[in-house]
Amino acid sequence: NGITIVDLENAVSTLQRGLDLPEKAVAITFDDGYQSVYETAWPILKEFSAPFSYFISTDPVNNSQHGYVTWDQIKEMHSQGVTIGNHTSDHAYLVQKIQNESTSDWKRRARDSIKKGHSDLKKQLGIAPRLFAYPYGEFSQELKKIVDDFDYIALGQYSGATGLLSDWL
């Protein structure tokens, strides 16, 4: 169908420099850290040499939660070219405050979850992830400000093309 699968990190860099991607370029991403990505998706994508990005919520991995990948599996994927990004430590819905939570407490909770996910990935993989995916694909202007402090390129879930004038948060 003329679709070109591109590496997300390279595609972002290309677009930020004002250069064009191939026609019908798509980037494949997965969120959360589910075992099915390792067992099912990755073998198929490897067979076709298709790059993808995998955004990991680190607490389930740290806790060896059933149905999630292990650090060894993440390291294996990363060593073979899979881009690993931050998806917070706890995958909390960060757009809303929890009941009776002050704004300052919400900001601290959001910042701590992003920071812990970042630190876990850095400790385990030896990389400082450049990409961040908002849990549930949702964000607010306040949350974007918090993410901006980490110097991430952030991704949400919404329709439309990406280009030079895109909001990189």
VOROSE-432864 format. One record per atom (N, C-alpha, C): x, y, z; atom name; residue in one letter; residue number from 1. Coordinates in steps of 0.02 Angstrom, whole numbers. Atoms other than C-alpha are relative to their C-alpha. Layout:
BEGIN
{x->X y->Y z->Z atome->CA residu->A num->NUM}
...
***
This chain:
BEGIN
{x->41 y->-61 z->0 atome->N residu->N num->1}
{x->0 y->0 z->0 atome->CA residu->N num->1}
{x->42 y->63 z->0 atome->C residu->N num->1}
{x->-43 y->-58 z->3 atome->N residu->G num->2}
{x->150 y->115 z->-12 atome->CA residu->G num->2}
{x->16 y->31 z->67 atome->C residu->G num->2}
{x->-13 y->-25 z->-67 atome->N residu->I num->3}
{x->166 y->136 z->176 atome->CA residu->I num->3}
{x->73 y->-12 z->18 atome->C residu->I num->3}
{x->-69 y->6 z->-24 atome->N residu->T num->4}
{x->340 y->168 z->246 atome->CA residu->T num->4}
{x->-1 y->4 z->75 atome->C residu->T num->4}
{x->-4 y->-1 z->-73 atome->N residu->I num->5}
{x->368 y->121 z->427 atome->CA residu->I num->5}
{x->66 y->34 z->19 atome->C residu->I num->5}
{x->-59 y->-39 z->-20 atome->N residu->V num->6}
{x->488 y->245 z->507 atome->CA residu->V num->6}
{x->12 y->-5 z->75 atome->C residu->V num->6}
{x->-18 y->-3 z->-70 atome->N residu->D num->7}
{x->580 y->251 z->671 atome->CA residu->D num->7}
{x->-25 y->67 z->29 atome->C residu->D num->7}
{x->32 y->-60 z->-28 atome->N residu->L num->8}
{x->485 y->375 z->781 atome->CA residu->L num->8}
{x->51 y->53 z->19 atome->C residu->L num->8}
{x->-50 y->-50 z->-22 atome->N residu->E num->9}
{x->638 y->459 z->856 atome->CA residu->E num->9}
{x->32 y->34 z->-59 atome->C residu->E num->9}
{x->-29 y->-30 z->61 atome->N residu->N num->10}
{x->717 y->484 z->685 atome->CA residu->N num->10}
{x->-50 y->43 z->-36 atome->C residu->N num->10}
{x->52 y->-39 z->34 atome->N residu->A num->11}
{x->552 y->544 z->613 atome->CA residu->A num->11}
{x->-9 y->68 z->33 atome->C residu->A num->11}
{x->8 y->-63 z->-37 atome->N residu->V num->12}
{x->534 y->675 z->749 atome->CA residu->V num->12}
{x->59 y->47 z->-15 atome->C residu->V num->12}
{x->-59 y->-41 z->15 atome->N residu->S num->13}
{x->713 y->736 z->721 atome->CA residu->S num->13}
{x->-3 y->28 z->-72 atome->C residu->S num->13}
{x->6 y->-21 z->70 atome->N residu->T num->14}
{x->683 y->744 z->533 atome->CA residu->T num->14}
{x->-50 y->57 z->-6 atome->C residu->T num->14}
{x->52 y->-52 z->4 atome->N residu->L num->15}
{x->522 y->844 z->554 atome->CA residu->L num->15}
{x->22 y->64 z->34 atome->C residu->L num->15}
{x->-23 y->-60 z->-35 atome->N residu->Q num->16}
{x->601 y->962 z->680 atome->CA residu->Q num->16}
{x->51 y->39 z->-40 atome->C residu->Q num->16}
{x->-49 y->-34 z->43 atome->N residu->R num->17}
{x->737 y->1002 z->554 atome->CA residu->R num->17}
{x->-33 y->29 z->-63 atome->C residu->R num->17}
{x->37 y->-27 z->57 atome->N residu->G num->18}
{x->601 y->1049 z->428 atome->CA residu->G num->18}
{x->5 y->-43 z->-62 atome->C residu->G num->18}
{x->-6 y->45 z->57 atome->N residu->L num->19}
{x->634 y->899 z->316 atome->CA residu->L num->19}
{x->-62 y->-43 z->-6 atome->C residu->L num->19}
{x->58 y->41 z->13 atome->N residu->D num->20}
{x->503 y->787 z->240 atome->CA residu->D num->20}
{x->14 y->-74 z->15 atome->C residu->D num->20}
{x->-2 y->73 z->-7 atome->N residu->L num->21}
{x->466 y->607 z->282 atome->CA residu->L num->21}
{x->-26 y->-30 z->-66 atome->C residu->L num->21}
{x->29 y->31 z->60 atome->N residu->P num->22}
{x->423 y->482 z->145 atome->CA residu->P num->22}
{x->-76 y->5 z->0 atome->C residu->P num->22}
{x->73 y->2 z->6 atome->N residu->E num->23}
{x->244 y->482 z->80 atome->CA residu->E num->23}
{x->-26 y->-58 z->41 atome->C residu->E num->23}
{x->33 y->52 z->-39 atome->N residu->K num->24}
{x->128 y->381 z->191 atome->CA residu->K num->24}
{x->46 y->-30 z->54 atome->C residu->K num->24}
{x->-44 y->23 z->-54 atome->N residu->A num->25}
{x->256 y->370 z->332 atome->CA residu->A num->25}
{x->-41 y->-10 z->64 atome->C residu->A num->25}
{x->32 y->14 z->-65 atome->N residu->V num->26}
{x->195 y->291 z->494 atome->CA residu->V num->26}
{x->53 y->-24 z->49 atome->C residu->V num->26}
{x->-42 y->26 z->-54 atome->N residu->A num->27}
{x->279 y->256 z->660 atome->CA residu->A num->27}
{x->-44 y->-45 z->43 atome->C residu->A num->27}
{x->37 y->48 z->-41 atome->N residu->I num->28}
{x->225 y->106 z->762 atome->CA residu->I num->28}
{x->22 y->8 z->72 atome->C residu->I num->28}
{x->-14 y->-7 z->-71 atome->N residu->T num->29}
{x->212 y->126 z->950 atome->CA residu->T num->29}
{x->-44 y->-48 z->41 atome->C residu->T num->29}
{x->37 y->39 z->-49 atome->N residu->F num->30}
{x->156 y->20 z->1097 atome->CA residu->F num->30}
{x->11 y->33 z->68 atome->C residu->F num->30}
{x->-4 y->-29 z->-67 atome->N residu->D num->31}
{x->121 y->78 z->1274 atome->CA residu->D num->31}
{x->-6 y->-53 z->54 atome->C residu->D num->31}
{x->13 y->34 z->-63 atome->N residu->D num->32}
{x->123 y->9 z->1449 atome->CA residu->D num->32}
{x->55 y->-49 z->21 atome->C residu->D num->32}
{x->-49 y->50 z->-20 atome->N residu->G num->33}
{x->243 y->-139 z->1449 atome->CA residu->G num->33}
{x->-29 y->-70 z->0 atome->C residu->G num->33}
{x->31 y->66 z->1 atome->N residu->Y num->34}
{x->131 y->-286 z->1409 atome->CA residu->Y num->34}
{x->44 y->-53 z->-33 atome->C residu->Y num->34}
{x->-38 y->58 z->25 atome->N residu->Q num->35}
{x->210 y->-456 z->1379 atome->CA residu->Q num->35}
{x->-17 y->-16 z->-72 atome->C residu->Q num->35}
{x->21 y->17 z->68 atome->N residu->S num->36}
{x->111 y->-475 z->1217 atome->CA residu->S num->36}
{x->42 y->37 z->-53 atome->C residu->S num->36}
{x->-43 y->-36 z->48 atome->N residu->V num->37}
{x->222 y->-345 z->1133 atome->CA residu->V num->37}
{x->64 y->-41 z->-12 atome->C residu->V num->37}
{x->-60 y->41 z->5 atome->N residu->Y num->38}
{x->375 y->-452 z->1169 atome->CA residu->Y num->38}
{x->-14 y->-66 z->-35 atome->C residu->Y num->38}
{x->14 y->67 z->25 atome->N residu->E num->39}
{x->293 y->-618 z->1128 atome->CA residu->E num->39}
{x->-32 y->-2 z->-69 atome->C residu->E num->39}
{x->38 y->2 z->62 atome->N residu->T num->40}
{x->181 y->-573 z->981 atome->CA residu->T num->40}
{x->21 y->53 z->-51 atome->C residu->T num->40}
{x->-13 y->-54 z->48 atome->N residu->A num->41}
{x->215 y->-404 z->903 atome->CA residu->A num->41}
{x->73 y->2 z->-22 atome->C residu->A num->41}
{x->-71 y->-7 z->17 atome->N residu->W num->42}
{x->405 y->-398 z->911 atome->CA residu->W num->42}
{x->24 y->-52 z->-50 atome->C residu->W num->42}
{x->-23 y->48 z->50 atome->N residu->P num->43}
{x->436 y->-562 z->818 atome->CA residu->P num->43}
{x->-25 y->16 z->-71 atome->C residu->P num->43}
{x->26 y->-18 z->66 atome->N residu->I num->44}
{x->324 y->-504 z->675 atome->CA residu->I num->44}
{x->35 y->61 z->-27 atome->C residu->I num->44}
{x->-33 y->-61 z->22 atome->N residu->L num->45}
{x->400 y->-331 z->668 atome->CA residu->L num->45}
{x->74 y->-13 z->-17 atome->C residu->L num->45}
{x->-69 y->18 z->15 atome->N residu->K num->46}
{x->576 y->-406 z->673 atome->CA residu->K num->46}
{x->4 y->-34 z->-69 atome->C residu->K num->46}
{x->1 y->36 z->64 atome->N residu->E num->47}
{x->532 y->-519 z->527 atome->CA residu->E num->47}
{x->-1 y->48 z->-59 atome->C residu->E num->47}
{x->6 y->-49 z->53 atome->N residu->F num->48}
{x->490 y->-366 z->423 atome->CA residu->F num->48}
{x->48 y->59 z->9 atome->C residu->F num->48}
{x->-47 y->-54 z->-15 atome->N residu->S num->49}
{x->631 y->-258 z->495 atome->CA residu->S num->49}
{x->-35 y->66 z->11 atome->C residu->S num->49}
{x->41 y->-60 z->-13 atome->N residu->A num->50}
{x->499 y->-135 z->554 atome->CA residu->A num->50}
{x->18 y->29 z->68 atome->C residu->A num->50}
{x->-17 y->-32 z->-64 atome->N residu->P num->51}
{x->557 y->-12 z->686 atome->CA residu->P num->51}
{x->-64 y->17 z->40 atome->C residu->P num->51}
{x->55 y->-22 z->-42 atome->N residu->F num->52}
{x->445 y->30 z->833 atome->CA residu->F num->52}
{x->26 y->28 z->65 atome->C residu->F num->52}
{x->-16 y->-29 z->-66 atome->N residu->S num->53}
{x->443 y->122 z->998 atome->CA residu->S num->53}
{x->-46 y->-32 z->52 atome->C residu->S num->53}
{x->36 y->34 z->-54 atome->N residu->Y num->54}
{x->390 y->45 z->1162 atome->CA residu->Y num->54}
{x->5 y->44 z->62 atome->C residu->Y num->54}
{x->3 y->-44 z->-58 atome->N residu->F num->55}
{x->335 y->160 z->1304 atome->CA residu->F num->55}
{x->-18 y->-41 z->62 atome->C residu->F num->55}
{x->5 y->44 z->-57 atome->N residu->I num->56}
{x->358 y->75 z->1471 atome->CA residu->I num->56}
{x->-21 y->37 z->64 atome->C residu->I num->56}
{x->16 y->-20 z->-69 atome->N residu->S num->57}
{x->270 y->105 z->1637 atome->CA residu->S num->57}
{x->40 y->-47 z->44 atome->C residu->S num->57}
{x->-52 y->41 z->-32 atome->N residu->T num->58}
{x->406 y->44 z->1753 atome->CA residu->T num->58}
{x->-21 y->-36 z->63 atome->C residu->T num->58}
{x->18 y->34 z->-62 atome->N residu->D num->59}
{x->317 y->-3 z->1916 atome->CA residu->D num->59}
{x->-21 y->-72 z->-11 atome->C residu->D num->59}
{x->18 y->71 z->11 atome->N residu->P num->60}
{x->235 y->-161 z->1845 atome->CA residu->P num->60}
{x->61 y->-43 z->-18 atome->C residu->P num->60}
{x->-61 y->37 z->17 atome->N residu->V num->61}
{x->405 y->-212 z->1774 atome->CA residu->V num->61}
{x->42 y->-11 z->63 atome->C residu->V num->61}
{x->-38 y->6 z->-62 atome->N residu->N num->62}
{x->494 y->-176 z->1939 atome->CA residu->N num->62}
{x->-31 y->-51 z->47 atome->C residu->N num->62}
{x->35 y->45 z->-46 atome->N residu->N num->63}
{x->361 y->-277 z->2031 atome->CA residu->N num->63}
{x->-13 y->-68 z->-29 atome->C residu->N num->63}
{x->9 y->64 z->34 atome->N residu->S num->64}
{x->368 y->-424 z->1909 atome->CA residu->S num->64}
{x->-74 y->-18 z->-6 atome->C residu->S num->64}
{x->72 y->9 z->6 atome->N residu->Q num->65}
{x->182 y->-401 z->1880 atome->CA residu->Q num->65}
{x->-16 y->-46 z->-59 atome->C residu->Q num->65}
{x->20 y->48 z->51 atome->N residu->H num->66}
{x->101 y->-542 z->1782 atome->CA residu->H num->66}
{x->-26 y->36 z->-62 atome->C residu->H num->66}
{x->24 y->-29 z->62 atome->N residu->G num->67}
{x->72 y->-499 z->1600 atome->CA residu->G num->67}
{x->44 y->56 z->-26 atome->C residu->G num->67}
{x->-45 y->-53 z->20 atome->N residu->Y num->68}
{x->213 y->-372 z->1590 atome->CA residu->Y num->68}
{x->69 y->-28 z->-17 atome->C residu->Y num->68}
{x->-68 y->20 z->18 atome->N residu->V num->69}
{x->386 y->-384 z->1513 atome->CA residu->V num->69}
{x->46 y->5 z->60 atome->C residu->V num->69}
{x->-52 y->-4 z->-52 atome->N residu->T num->70}
{x->542 y->-406 z->1618 atome->CA residu->T num->70}
{x->53 y->50 z->-24 atome->C residu->T num->70}
{x->-55 y->-45 z->19 atome->N residu->W num->71}
{x->693 y->-291 z->1620 atome->CA residu->W num->71}
{x->46 y->-35 z->-50 atome->C residu->W num->71}
{x->-42 y->35 z->48 atome->N residu->D num->72}
{x->792 y->-426 z->1531 atome->CA residu->D num->72}
{x->-30 y->2 z->-70 atome->C residu->D num->72}
{x->32 y->-3 z->66 atome->N residu->Q num->73}
{x->664 y->-428 z->1390 atome->CA residu->Q num->73}
{x->3 y->70 z->-29 atome->C residu->Q num->73}
{x->-5 y->-69 z->23 atome->N residu->I num->74}
{x->664 y->-239 z->1379 atome->CA residu->I num->74}
{x->71 y->13 z->-25 atome->C residu->I num->74}
{x->-70 y->-9 z->20 atome->N residu->K num->75}
{x->855 y->-239 z->1373 atome->CA residu->K num->75}
{x->14 y->-35 z->-67 atome->C residu->K num->75}
{x->-10 y->36 z->63 atome->N residu->E num->76}
{x->851 y->-370 z->1235 atome->CA residu->E num->76}
{x->-30 y->38 z->-59 atome->C residu->E num->76}
{x->32 y->-38 z->54 atome->N residu->M num->77}
{x->728 y->-269 z->1130 atome->CA residu->M num->77}
{x->40 y->63 z->-14 atome->C residu->M num->77}
{x->-38 y->-62 z->8 atome->N residu->H num->78}
{x->825 y->-108 z->1160 atome->CA residu->H num->78}
{x->66 y->-13 z->-36 atome->C residu->H num->78}
{x->-64 y->16 z->31 atome->N residu->S num->79}
{x->990 y->-191 z->1112 atome->CA residu->S num->79}
{x->-7 y->-17 z->-74 atome->C residu->S num->79}
{x->12 y->17 z->71 atome->N residu->Q num->80}
{x->910 y->-242 z->947 atome->CA residu->Q num->80}
{x->-37 y->55 z->-37 atome->C residu->Q num->80}
{x->24 y->-58 z->37 atome->N residu->G num->81}
{x->852 y->-68 z->901 atome->CA residu->G num->81}
{x->-68 y->27 z->17 atome->C residu->G num->81}
{x->65 y->-26 z->-20 atome->N residu->V num->82}
{x->684 y->-46 z->985 atome->CA residu->V num->82}
{x->10 y->63 z->42 atome->C residu->V num->82}
{x->-4 y->-61 z->-38 atome->N residu->T num->83}
{x->664 y->132 z->1048 atome->CA residu->T num->83}
{x->-44 y->-7 z->62 atome->C residu->T num->83}
{x->37 y->5 z->-63 atome->N residu->I num->84}
{x->612 y->133 z->1231 atome->CA residu->I num->84}
{x->-13 y->71 z->25 atome->C residu->I num->84}
{x->18 y->-66 z->-26 atome->N residu->G num->85}
{x->518 y->283 z->1300 atome->CA residu->G num->85}
{x->-34 y->-6 z->68 atome->C residu->G num->85}
{x->30 y->-5 z->-67 atome->N residu->N num->86}
{x->448 y->339 z->1467 atome->CA residu->N num->86}
{x->-76 y->5 z->-6 atome->C residu->N num->86}
{x->73 y->-2 z->-4 atome->N residu->H num->87}
{x->265 y->309 z->1508 atome->CA residu->H num->87}
{x->-22 y->7 z->73 atome->C residu->H num->87}
{x->6 y->-9 z->-73 atome->N residu->T num->88}
{x->279 y->357 z->1694 atome->CA residu->T num->88}
{x->16 y->-65 z->36 atome->C residu->T num->88}
{x->-12 y->61 z->-39 atome->N residu->S num->89}
{x->312 y->236 z->1834 atome->CA residu->S num->89}
{x->-64 y->-39 z->13 atome->C residu->S num->89}
{x->61 y->33 z->-24 atome->N residu->D num->90}
{x->133 y->200 z->1884 atome->CA residu->D num->90}
{x->-60 y->1 z->-47 atome->C residu->D num->90}
{x->54 y->-4 z->50 atome->N residu->H num->91}
{x->27 y->236 z->1729 atome->CA residu->H num->91}
{x->-64 y->32 z->29 atome->C residu->H num->91}
{x->58 y->-35 z->-29 atome->N residu->A num->92}
{x->-86 y->349 z->1832 atome->CA residu->A num->92}
{x->-31 y->47 z->-52 atome->C residu->A num->92}
{x->35 y->-48 z->43 atome->N residu->Y num->93}
{x->-216 y->456 z->1745 atome->CA residu->Y num->93}
{x->18 y->70 z->26 atome->C residu->Y num->93}
{x->-30 y->-62 z->-26 atome->N residu->L num->94}
{x->-122 y->620 z->1763 atome->CA residu->L num->94}
{x->-38 y->64 z->-18 atome->C residu->L num->94}
{x->36 y->-60 z->21 atome->N residu->V num->95}
{x->-248 y->738 z->1684 atome->CA residu->V num->95}
{x->-42 y->29 z->57 atome->C residu->V num->95}
{x->43 y->-22 z->-55 atome->N residu->Q num->96}
{x->-355 y->747 z->1840 atome->CA residu->Q num->96}
{x->33 y->-11 z->67 atome->C residu->Q num->96}
{x->-21 y->10 z->-69 atome->N residu->K num->97}
{x->-318 y->770 z->2021 atome->CA residu->K num->97}
{x->-44 y->-55 z->30 atome->C residu->K num->97}
{x->41 y->49 z->-36 atome->N residu->I num->98}
{x->-375 y->630 z->2135 atome->CA residu->I num->98}
{x->-39 y->37 z->54 atome->C residu->I num->98}
{x->45 y->-32 z->-48 atome->N residu->Q num->99}
{x->-509 y->666 z->2264 atome->CA residu->Q num->99}
{x->40 y->33 z->57 atome->C residu->Q num->99}
{x->-30 y->-39 z->-55 atome->N residu->N num->100}
{x->-455 y->800 z->2391 atome->CA residu->N num->100}
{x->74 y->15 z->-11 atome->C residu->N num->100}
{x->-71 y->-14 z->14 atome->N residu->E num->101}
{x->-286 y->824 z->2305 atome->CA residu->E num->101}
{x->7 y->73 z->-20 atome->C residu->E num->101}
{x->-13 y->-70 z->18 atome->N residu->S num->102}
{x->-218 y->1001 z->2299 atome->CA residu->S num->102}
{x->37 y->2 z->-66 atome->C residu->S num->102}
{x->-37 y->-8 z->63 atome->N residu->T num->103}
{x->-143 y->1070 z->2140 atome->CA residu->T num->103}
{x->74 y->-13 z->10 atome->C residu->T num->103}
{x->-71 y->11 z->-12 atome->N residu->S num->104}
{x->30 y->1070 z->2216 atome->CA residu->S num->104}
{x->14 y->-75 z->11 atome->C residu->S num->104}
{x->-9 y->72 z->-10 atome->N residu->D num->105}
{x->8 y->888 z->2272 atome->CA residu->D num->105}
{x->-6 y->-38 z->-67 atome->C residu->D num->105}
{x->8 y->31 z->66 atome->N residu->W num->106}
{x->-54 y->840 z->2097 atome->CA residu->W num->106}
{x->64 y->10 z->-42 atome->C residu->W num->106}
{x->-61 y->-14 z->39 atome->N residu->K num->107}
{x->97 y->924 z->2016 atome->CA residu->K num->107}
{x->58 y->-43 z->26 atome->C residu->K num->107}
{x->-53 y->40 z->-30 atome->N residu->R num->108}
{x->214 y->835 z->2137 atome->CA residu->R num->108}
{x->-9 y->-74 z->-20 atome->C residu->R num->108}
{x->15 y->69 z->17 atome->N residu->R num->109}
{x->129 y->667 z->2103 atome->CA residu->R num->109}
{x->18 y->-14 z->-74 atome->C residu->R num->109}
{x->-14 y->8 z->71 atome->N residu->A num->110}
{x->140 y->690 z->1914 atome->CA residu->A num->110}
{x->75 y->2 z->-13 atome->C residu->A num->110}
{x->-73 y->-7 z->9 atome->N residu->R num->111}
{x->321 y->749 z->1921 atome->CA residu->R num->111}
{x->37 y->-61 z->26 atome->C residu->R num->111}
{x->-33 y->58 z->-30 atome->N residu->D num->112}
{x->371 y->606 z->2036 atome->CA residu->D num->112}
{x->-8 y->-63 z->-43 atome->C residu->D num->112}
{x->12 y->59 z->42 atome->N residu->S num->113}
{x->292 y->474 z->1923 atome->CA residu->S num->113}
{x->41 y->3 z->-64 atome->C residu->S num->113}
{x->-40 y->-8 z->61 atome->N residu->I num->114}
{x->376 y->544 z->1768 atome->CA residu->I num->114}
{x->74 y->-9 z->16 atome->C residu->I num->114}
{x->-70 y->4 z->-19 atome->N residu->K num->115}
{x->542 y->562 z->1858 atome->CA residu->K num->115}
{x->21 y->-71 z->18 atome->C residu->K num->115}
{x->-17 y->69 z->-18 atome->N residu->K num->116}
{x->537 y->386 z->1930 atome->CA residu->K num->116}
{x->3 y->-45 z->-62 atome->C residu->K num->116}
{x->-3 y->39 z->62 atome->N residu->G num->117}
{x->496 y->310 z->1760 atome->CA residu->G num->117}
{x->64 y->15 z->-37 atome->C residu->G num->117}
{x->-62 y->-21 z->34 atome->N residu->H num->118}
{x->640 y->409 z->1685 atome->CA residu->H num->118}
{x->61 y->-32 z->35 atome->C residu->H num->118}
{x->-56 y->27 z->-38 atome->N residu->S num->119}
{x->759 y->356 z->1824 atome->CA residu->S num->119}
{x->6 y->-75 z->-7 atome->C residu->S num->119}
{x->-1 y->73 z->8 atome->N residu->D num->120}
{x->710 y->173 z->1811 atome->CA residu->D num->120}
{x->28 y->-20 z->-68 atome->C residu->D num->120}
{x->-25 y->16 z->67 atome->N residu->L num->121}
{x->741 y->171 z->1623 atome->CA residu->L num->121}
{x->74 y->16 z->-6 atome->C residu->L num->121}
{x->-71 y->-19 z->3 atome->N residu->K num->122}
{x->906 y->262 z->1643 atome->CA residu->K num->122}
{x->43 y->-51 z->38 atome->C residu->K num->122}
{x->-38 y->48 z->-41 atome->N residu->K num->123}
{x->963 y->142 z->1780 atome->CA residu->K num->123}
{x->5 y->-68 z->-35 atome->C residu->K num->123}
{x->2 y->67 z->29 atome->N residu->Q num->124}
{x->911 y->-16 z->1688 atome->CA residu->Q num->124}
{x->31 y->-4 z->-70 atome->C residu->Q num->124}
{x->-22 y->2 z->69 atome->N residu->L num->125}
{x->956 y->31 z->1509 atome->CA residu->L num->125}
{x->61 y->43 z->-14 atome->C residu->L num->125}
{x->-56 y->-44 z->11 atome->N residu->G num->126}
{x->1090 y->162 z->1531 atome->CA residu->G num->126}
{x->-14 y->56 z->-49 atome->C residu->G num->126}
{x->19 y->-53 z->46 atome->N residu->I num->127}
{x->993 y->286 z->1426 atome->CA residu->I num->127}
{x->-45 y->50 z->36 atome->C residu->I num->127}
{x->48 y->-50 z->-22 atome->N residu->A num->128}
{x->900 y->446 z->1461 atome->CA residu->A num->128}
{x->-52 y->4 z->-56 atome->C residu->A num->128}
{x->49 y->1 z->55 atome->N residu->P num->129}
{x->740 y->421 z->1361 atome->CA residu->P num->129}
{x->-17 y->70 z->-23 atome->C residu->P num->129}
{x->16 y->-65 z->30 atome->N residu->R num->130}
{x->699 y->564 z->1244 atome->CA residu->R num->130}
{x->-75 y->7 z->-12 atome->C residu->R num->130}
{x->72 y->0 z->16 atome->N residu->L num->131}
{x->518 y->514 z->1210 atome->CA residu->L num->131}
{x->-42 y->-18 z->61 atome->C residu->L num->131}
{x->47 y->12 z->-55 atome->N residu->F num->132}
{x->371 y->516 z->1330 atome->CA residu->F num->132}
{x->-70 y->-7 z->-30 atome->C residu->F num->132}
{x->70 y->8 z->21 atome->N residu->A num->133}
{x->194 y->452 z->1301 atome->CA residu->A num->133}
{x->-45 y->11 z->61 atome->C residu->A num->133}
{x->47 y->-15 z->-54 atome->N residu->Y num->134}
{x->55 y->524 z->1408 atome->CA residu->Y num->134}
{x->-42 y->-63 z->15 atome->C residu->Y num->134}
{x->45 y->55 z->-16 atome->N residu->P num->135}
{x->-39 y->387 z->1502 atome->CA residu->P num->135}
{x->-70 y->14 z->-26 atome->C residu->P num->135}
{x->67 y->-4 z->31 atome->N residu->Y num->136}
{x->-205 y->355 z->1414 atome->CA residu->Y num->136}
{x->-1 y->48 z->-59 atome->C residu->Y num->136}
{x->-5 y->-45 z->57 atome->N residu->G num->137}
{x->-144 y->473 z->1278 atome->CA residu->G num->137}
{x->-27 y->69 z->14 atome->C residu->G num->137}
{x->32 y->-63 z->-16 atome->N residu->E num->138}
{x->-220 y->621 z->1370 atome->CA residu->E num->138}
{x->47 y->46 z->40 atome->C residu->E num->138}
{x->-42 y->-49 z->-33 atome->N residu->F num->139}
{x->-140 y->781 z->1432 atome->CA residu->F num->139}
{x->-40 y->65 z->9 atome->C residu->F num->139}
{x->28 y->-67 z->-10 atome->N residu->S num->140}
{x->-180 y->956 z->1491 atome->CA residu->S num->140}
{x->58 y->50 z->-8 atome->C residu->S num->140}
{x->-53 y->-51 z->6 atome->N residu->Q num->141}
{x->-86 y->1120 z->1475 atome->CA residu->Q num->141}
{x->46 y->-2 z->60 atome->C residu->Q num->141}
{x->-42 y->4 z->-60 atome->N residu->E num->142}
{x->-26 y->1104 z->1655 atome->CA residu->E num->142}
{x->46 y->-60 z->-2 atome->C residu->E num->142}
{x->-41 y->60 z->3 atome->N residu->L num->143}
{x->35 y->928 z->1626 atome->CA residu->L num->143}
{x->55 y->8 z->-53 atome->C residu->L num->143}
{x->-51 y->-14 z->51 atome->N residu->K num->144}
{x->126 y->983 z->1468 atome->CA residu->K num->144}
{x->58 y->41 z->30 atome->C residu->K num->144}
{x->-52 y->-41 z->-32 atome->N residu->K num->145}
{x->220 y->1112 z->1573 atome->CA residu->K num->145}
{x->46 y->-44 z->43 atome->C residu->K num->145}
{x->-40 y->45 z->-41 atome->N residu->I num->146}
{x->277 y->975 z->1692 atome->CA residu->I num->146}
{x->45 y->-43 z->-44 atome->C residu->I num->146}
{x->-39 y->42 z->46 atome->N residu->V num->147}
{x->333 y->863 z->1549 atome->CA residu->V num->147}
{x->55 y->40 z->-33 atome->C residu->V num->147}
{x->-50 y->-43 z->32 atome->N residu->D num->148}
{x->424 y->1009 z->1469 atome->CA residu->D num->148}
{x->62 y->7 z->43 atome->C residu->D num->148}
{x->-57 y->-5 z->-45 atome->N residu->D num->149}
{x->535 y->1020 z->1623 atome->CA residu->D num->149}
{x->50 y->-57 z->-9 atome->C residu->D num->149}
{x->-43 y->59 z->11 atome->N residu->F num->150}
{x->604 y->848 z->1576 atome->CA residu->F num->150}
{x->32 y->0 z->-69 atome->C residu->F num->150}
{x->-28 y->-7 z->67 atome->N residu->D num->151}
{x->648 y->905 z->1399 atome->CA residu->D num->151}
{x->-17 y->-60 z->-45 atome->C residu->D num->151}
{x->24 y->55 z->40 atome->N residu->Y num->152}
{x->546 y->766 z->1319 atome->CA residu->Y num->152}
{x->-34 y->24 z->-64 atome->C residu->Y num->152}
{x->48 y->-4 z->54 atome->N residu->I num->153}
{x->461 y->750 z->1152 atome->CA residu->I num->153}
{x->-57 y->-44 z->26 atome->C residu->I num->153}
{x->55 y->37 z->-30 atome->N residu->A num->154}
{x->289 y->696 z->1212 atome->CA residu->A num->154}
{x->-53 y->-15 z->-52 atome->C residu->A num->154}
{x->51 y->23 z->46 atome->N residu->L num->155}
{x->153 y->601 z->1123 atome->CA residu->L num->155}
{x->-65 y->-13 z->36 atome->C residu->L num->155}
{x->67 y->13 z->-25 atome->N residu->G num->156}
{x->-33 y->596 z->1151 atome->CA residu->G num->156}
{x->-40 y->-36 z->-52 atome->C residu->G num->156}
{x->44 y->36 z->45 atome->N residu->Q num->157}
{x->-179 y->514 z->1068 atome->CA residu->Q num->157}
{x->-51 y->48 z->-29 atome->C residu->Q num->157}
{x->47 y->-44 z->34 atome->N residu->Y num->158}
{x->-266 y->624 z->942 atome->CA residu->Y num->158}
{x->13 y->-6 z->-75 atome->C residu->Y num->158}
{x->-5 y->7 z->73 atome->N residu->S num->159}
{x->-295 y->632 z->755 atome->CA residu->S num->159}
{x->38 y->57 z->-31 atome->C residu->S num->159}
{x->-31 y->-53 z->38 atome->N residu->G num->160}
{x->-197 y->729 z->628 atome->CA residu->G num->160}
{x->72 y->-16 z->-17 atome->C residu->G num->160}
{x->-69 y->9 z->23 atome->N residu->A num->161}
{x->-32 y->740 z->539 atome->CA residu->A num->161}
{x->48 y->37 z->46 atome->C residu->A num->161}
{x->-53 y->-32 z->-37 atome->N residu->T num->162}
{x->132 y->788 z->619 atome->CA residu->T num->162}
{x->47 y->33 z->-50 atome->C residu->T num->162}
{x->-45 y->-36 z->44 atome->N residu->G num->163}
{x->247 y->917 z->542 atome->CA residu->G num->163}
{x->42 y->50 z->37 atome->C residu->G num->163}
{x->-46 y->-49 z->-28 atome->N residu->L num->164}
{x->368 y->1059 z->569 atome->CA residu->L num->164}
{x->-32 y->43 z->54 atome->C residu->L num->164}
{x->34 y->-45 z->-48 atome->N residu->L num->165}
{x->239 y->1164 z->664 atome->CA residu->L num->165}
{x->-35 y->-37 z->56 atome->C residu->L num->165}
{x->33 y->40 z->-52 atome->N residu->S num->166}
{x->182 y->1022 z->778 atome->CA residu->S num->166}
{x->23 y->22 z->69 atome->C residu->S num->166}
{x->-17 y->-11 z->-70 atome->N residu->D num->167}
{x->179 y->1047 z->966 atome->CA residu->D num->167}
{x->37 y->-63 z->24 atome->C residu->D num->167}
{x->-41 y->59 z->-18 atome->N residu->W num->168}
{x->320 y->932 z->1024 atome->CA residu->W num->168}
{x->-11 y->-22 z->71 atome->C residu->W num->168}
{x->20 y->24 z->-66 atome->N residu->L num->169}
{x->240 y->915 z->1195 atome->CA residu->L num->169}
{x->-69 y->-29 z->-2 atome->C residu->L num->169}
***
